[in-house]
Amino acid sequence: MNTAAYKEELEQYRQHLLTLAARNLKPILMKRISPEDVVQDTLVEACKKEDFFDVNPEIPIYFKLRMLLFQTIKNIERVHLESKKRDAFKELEIHPIDENHDEDSPYTSPFDKFAASITGPLTHIAKLDRYATVKQALSSLPDNDRQILELRHFDEMSNQECAEVLHISIKAASIRYVRALEKLQQVLKEFTEFNS
């Protein structure tokens, strides 16, 4: 693929990446870095790593871009939050962080939201374990199932958008999503809190 075509292919995912960056960039950094900055840095990095996109062609390009975007965010956090110069914590009021959230994961908020959407009333202990439970269940699913669930619930894509990213028909995306949810439900049944 020539360079121009490669850049054009990456650009088609810009809007999805912007949405993802806006959702995962910590509020404390919003004064310094915009989602547009994150996406631009991600795409620049992607243009330097054409070989990275040639390896494992079965993995959709968007998922490789997501990986680069999360790496970009982690690098930004390291520079701005761990640096002694111009302490970002002095620039913005910080609200208490839920001690049960995994701050190292870019999926903390989406996982929590997703977990809440598929559970009924939980005991206090089950609430504390909710994030870890859903993360473990999702990680046990085959790639195809995990990908469609991530797109629908973490990236908040429509069925049509999922189909476009995965290069499959809308009907196939819909079927894959329903089957993935059913598999996830089966995995979660081993946890008593998820049984009906």
N, C-alpha and C positions, 0 to 999 in steps of 0.2 A: 504494500500500500504506500502511495507517495505521501510526502509530508503534509501537503495541503488537504488531501482526503482524510488523513489520520486526524488532523486538527479539527476538521469539520465534523468528524464522527464524535470526537470528544465533546465538542461544543453543544451537541444536541441534548446533552444531559445537564447543562448548566442550571436550568431552573430547578430540577430535582435536587441538585447538589446545594443550591442556595437554600432551599427549604430545610434540607438536612443540616446544613451549617448553622442556620438560625436557631434550630431546635437544640443543637448540641454545644454551641458556644456559650460558655459560662457568662452569666450577666455581668460579673465583675470585669470582664474583658471587653464588654460592648463599647465602653468609652474609647478604647484604643483600637480595637479591631472590628471590622464589619464582616458580616457573612460574605459579602462580595470579595473582600480581601482574602478570606479563607479559600473561597472557590477559585479565585484567580491564582493563588499560590499552588493550589491542588492541580489545576490544569497546566500550569507552567511545569510543575514537577512531572506530570504525566507525559508531557511532550519530550521530556528528557529520557523517559523510560519506555520507549516503544517496544523494546525487547520484553519488558515485563508484561505487556499486553499480548505478546505473541505466545508466551508460555501458558499452558493449560487453557487452550481456546474454548474448552467446554464451559468455563466460568464466564458468565456475561460481563461485558466491559464495565457496565455500571457498578457491579460489585467490586471490581478492581479499583474503580474510581472512588467508591465509598471507603475502601481500605486506605487509599492515599489521603482522602479528606480527613479521616480520623487521625492518621499519623500527623497531618498538618496541624490539626487542632492541638494534639498532644505537644508538638514542638512549640507552638505558640504559647501554650500554658507554661511550659518549662522556661521559656525566655522571659515571659511577663510576670509569672507568679513565683518563680523560684529565684529570680534575679534580685540582688540586693539593691540595685539602682532603681529609683523611681518606683517604689513599692506600690503595686496596684491596689493593695488592700487599704492604702491610705486615701485612695482616690474615690472610693465608692463605699457606701454603707453596705455591710454584709449582713444578710439574714442568716439565722442559725441553720446549719445543714443537718438534715436527718442523718443521725449517726448510723442508721442501718443501710443507707445507700452506699453502693460501691462507686466511689468517686473516680476510680480509675477506669471505669467502663463508660464508653460513649453511649451505651444503651440504658443507662440507669433510669432516666425518666420514661422512655418508651416502654421498657420492660415493666416498670411499675404500673403504668397506665394500662398496658396490655393485660397484665396479671389481674388488675382490678376488674377488667371488663369480662373476664371469664370465670370469676369466682363469686360465690354467694357470701353470706355473712361468715366471717372467720373469727376464730378466737384471737386474742392478743398475740399469742406465740405464733400462730399460723400467719398473721399479718407480717411479723418480723421475718418469717421464712419465705414469704410469697415471691419476692424477687429471685432468690436463689433457686426456688422450686421451678419457676417458669424457665429460667435460664438453663437449668440442667435439662429440663424436658426438651426444650428447643434444640439444645446442642446434641441430643441423642437422635434427632430426626435426620433422614437423608438430606443431602444438599438441596435437592429440588423443592422439598417440602419446607425446609427452613427458609430458603430464599423467598418463596412466595409469601410466607407469613411475615417476614421482615419487611418486604415491600409494602404489604397491605397495612400492617400495624405500626411499624417503626417509621417508615417513610410516608405513610398515609397516602399511598397511590391508589388510584381507581383501578378497577379490573382491566380497563383498556390500557392504562399506562403500564401496568404489570406485563401485559401481553407484548407491548412495544419493547420494553426493556429486555424481556426474556426471549424475544423473537419467536413467539408462538401466537396462535390464534386466540381471540377473545374467549371463545368457548373452551379452548384447552386451558387457558389461565383460570377460568372459573371452576372447571373440574378439578384442576390441580389444587386450587385454594380450598375447596370443600373437602377433598381427600386429606389435605395436610391438616386441616382442623380436626378431622376425625381421628387421624393418627396421633395428634397432640393430645386429644381427649383420652385416647386409650393409654398413652404414656402416663397421663396425670391421674388415672384411676388407681394407680398404686398408692397414691397419697389420699388418705381417708377424707381430708378436707375437701377434695375435689369430687368425691362421690356424691351422687344425688340421692 
